[in-house]
């Protein structure tokens, strides 16, 4: 039985909790929170303050860091890796190399393994991009996200002073999707492939113009995209934007011989972004625990994970049922 901790009990943490309950080889032994533990209601697992992590060393096989990438994980990742083998879903693509280095230092110093940037993108989509290019080296790849709510981008907006709540939708530019699938020579830039729609609840008296400018100029999130900002009431946000759906597609277009086309695609349609992300993080938690049990230490990515380590089935079962 793999003993699991969840670090951070927001949407993603609750998604991971639900996923753990569906896996017979895993049990949730503790939830870490920055809040008063008495104020956190889980489905049954005990709650401890993050400052009590040290008390759980030796009682946890893998800790799932479920904070946000905008501000939480850059601190949370190295801090937790000092105590446990960890998994996270850090998704600020431009910062992944430096985040990897910071977590690697902390994990190696403690003799732990840290599997970073899992989830579905980065994560599953990253694996499919590498697979598509490996199989079709003569070709082009692209990824389209949405339509759906981005947790990381929504969280980044909520961190802006004067913002009470927000939802951000990532929307593919349909003309670009159609052109790429058709084989047209189309420019694949952030602005040509996606747009971003933001629905924001502002605090009374907040400077709406400043908030909008901070959003559209935010590097790594909105600055490179056509972005619209719509201010709404809390009631309107809850009534019309209450769900957290998402999805996307990875496409690889190439040739196996001159004039002989081949296309590889992988598509997700998700009723709950945090629910599915939590499910991926939990599967990656199984892999991380197994890798650590073999003596691996330091930071790792999904490119280091095998399908056998992800699966709850034995090698014999995999060969008999899935090969």
N, C-alpha and C positions, 0 to 999 in steps of 0.2 A: 504494500500500500504506500503510495507516494503522499507524503504529508505536505500540504500546500498552505502558504500564507498569502493573503491579499493585502497589499499596501495601497490604501486609498479606496474609499467606498462611495464613489460616485456612480455615474451610469455604467462606466466600463467595469468597475469593481463588482457591481451587482450582476452584470452580464457574465463575468468570470465565475461568480458564485453559482449562478444557475447552470453554467456549463460543467462545473466540477461535479454537481449533483447527478449529472448524466453519465459520469465515467466511474465504473466500478473499481478501478484501480487507484483512485485518488480520493483524498478526504481533506476538507478544509478545516484546519486546526486553529487558525486565528486570523482576525482581521485587524490590521494596524490603521489607525486614523489619527489625524491631527486634532480632531475634535475631542471633546470629553467622551470617553468610552461609554459612559452611562447614557449618552444621548443618541448613540448609534444602535439601531435595531437591525440585526442580521436575521437570516433564516435559521439560526441556531448556533453558529460559531461564536466563541468568545471574542471580545473586542479588547485590544490593548492600545495604549497611546504609542505613537511612533518612537517616543523616547525610551520605550521599554523593549525595543527590538533585541537588545543584548540579552534579555532574560529568556529569549526563545532560541538562542543558538543551540544546536544539537537536537531541537525538537521540530525543525522545519527542514524539508528536503529541497523545496524551491519556493521562492517568494515572487509573486506576480506584482510588479510595480504598475499600478493603474492610475497614476497621475497624468496630468496633461503635459503635452510637449512644450507649450509656449513658455511656461515658467517652472513647472513642478519637476519634470524628469531630469533636467540638467543637474539639479541638486539631489533628487531622490535616488537616481540611478547609482551614482558612486557611493552614496551613503548606505544604501541597502546592501550593495555588493561587499561592503566591509563585514557584513554579518552572515549573508546567505548566498547560495546560488540563486540567481535572479533571472527574470524574463520581463521585458517591457515592450511597449509599442511606440517608442519614440519616432515621430513621423515628420520632423522638420528636415526634409531631404538634404538641404544645403549644409546642414550642421552635423550630419551623421558621422563624417570622418573624425571631427574633433570630439564628438560625444563618445565615439568608440574608444578613442585614446584615453579619455578621462575615466571611463568605466573600466577599461583594461588595467589601468594602473591600480585602481582600488581593488579590483577582483584578484589580481595576481598577488598583491600585498597580503591579502587575507587567505589565499589559497582556494578561492571560489571561482565558479564559472558564471559569466553574465551574458545571456543571449539577448541582444538588443534589436530594436526596430522590427519586431514581429507584428502580427496583425495581417491585414490584407493588402495594404499599400502604404508604406513598405511592408513586405512580408510575402504573401502568396503571389502577388503580382510581380514582385522582384524575381522570384524563382522562375516564373513563366517567361519573363523577359530574357533571362539568361538561357533558359531551355530553348526558346524560339530561335535565338541567334546562334546557339550551338548547332542546332539541327539545320537551319537555313542561313549559313554565313553570308550568302549573296542575297541581300534583301534589306528591308527597313522595318523598324518596329515603332509602335506608338501606343500610348495608353490614353484612354478616355475615361474620365471619372464622372459619375452621376448619371442621370439627375438624382441628387440626394443631398442630405445634410452632412456636412463635414464637422465632426466633433472637435477636431483640433482648431479649425478656423473659427468655429463658433466660440470656443473657449478663449481664443486670442482676442476676439472682440469684447468678450465679457470682462477681460482684464483692463480695458480702457477706463480711465476715470470718467465717471458720469454715466456709465452703462450699467443698467440693472439686469438685463437679460438680452439674449440675441440668438438667432439662428442664421446660419449661412448655408446657402444652397450652391453646390457646384453643378454647372450645367454644360454639357458638351456642345460645341458649335456644330450643329447638324450638317451644315454644308461641308465642313472639313471632314467629318466622319464619312460621309457619302463619297467624297472625292478620294480619300485614302483607300477605301474598300474597292473603288473602281479602278485603282491603279494610277490615278492622276498624279502628276508631279506637283504636290501641294506643300506649301511651307508649314512646318509643324513647330510653331512657337507657342508659348503659353497663351498669348492673346488670340492666336488663330484657332486654338483647339478648345478653349474653355472660357466661360464667363462666370462671374460670381455675383449672386444676389444675396444681400444682407438685410435682415429684418431685425430692427433694434428697438428695445425699450430703454428710453433714457430716463434718468432721474429728474424729478421736477426742478426746473431752473437750469438744467445742464446746457452747456454750449453745444448746440446741435451741429453747427458748422465745424467746430473743432473736432468733434467726434467723427464726423464724416471724413474729414481730411486725414485724421489719424488712421482710419480704416483703409482708405484707398491708397495711402502712401506707405502702408506697412510692408517692409521688406520681407521676402520669403513667403508671404501670405497673399497680398492683394496688389502690390505695386505693379506687377507685370501682367495684370489682367484687366479687362473691362469689368468694372465693379459698380453695381448700383447699391445704394443704401436707402432703405425705406424705414422711417420711424413709425412705430405702431404702439398701441397701448398693450399693457400686460394681458388684458382680456383677449385682445385680438391675436396676440402671439399664441396664447394657450389654445384658443378655439381653432385657428387656421394653420398653426405650425407646431402642433403638439407632438407629432411623431418624429422618429429619427431614422427614416429610410435612407438607403444609399445603394450604390452599385458601381459598376464600371466594366470596362473591357480592355484586355491586352490583345493587340493584333500584331502578328508578324507576317509580312508579305515578302515572298522571295521567289527565286527560281532554282529548280534542281538541274536544269539544263537550259540552254538558250531558247527562250520562247515557251518554256514549260513552267507554268506558274504553280505555286503552292502557297496556301494560306493556313496559318495556325491562329486560333482564337481561344480565349478563356474569358468567360463572362460571369459576373455576379449580379444578382438582383436581391437586395436585402431589405426585409421588412424592418429590421432593427440593426443599425450600424453598430452600436455598442454590444448588442447581443451576439452578433457574429464575430466581431473583433475579440470579445471575451472568449468565445469558443476557440478561436485560433490561438490566442495567448495560452489557454489551458493546454491545448495539444502541444504547443511549444514548451510548456512547463514540463510535460512528461519527457520530451526529448532532452531538455536541459538537465533534468534530474538523472537521466540515464548517462548522459555525457559526463556529468560530474562524478557519478559513481565509478566511471572508468578512469578517473584521475585527471580529466581535462580541467585546466584552469585558464582564467583570463577571459577577455571579451570574445564573443562569437556572433555571427549573423546567420540568417536563414540559409545562406549558401553553404554553411558547415553542417546543416541538419540533414539526416537521411530520412527517407520515408519510413524505414523500419523503426527508427527511434520515435517518430511521431505517432505511430500506430499502437493501439492497445493490444494488438494481436501478436502472437509469437512468430518467429521467423518461419516455423513449420506451417502455421496457419496461413501466413501470407503467400507462401509458395503454392499451397494447395488450393487456395480460394481466389487469389487475386492476380497471380502471375499470368 
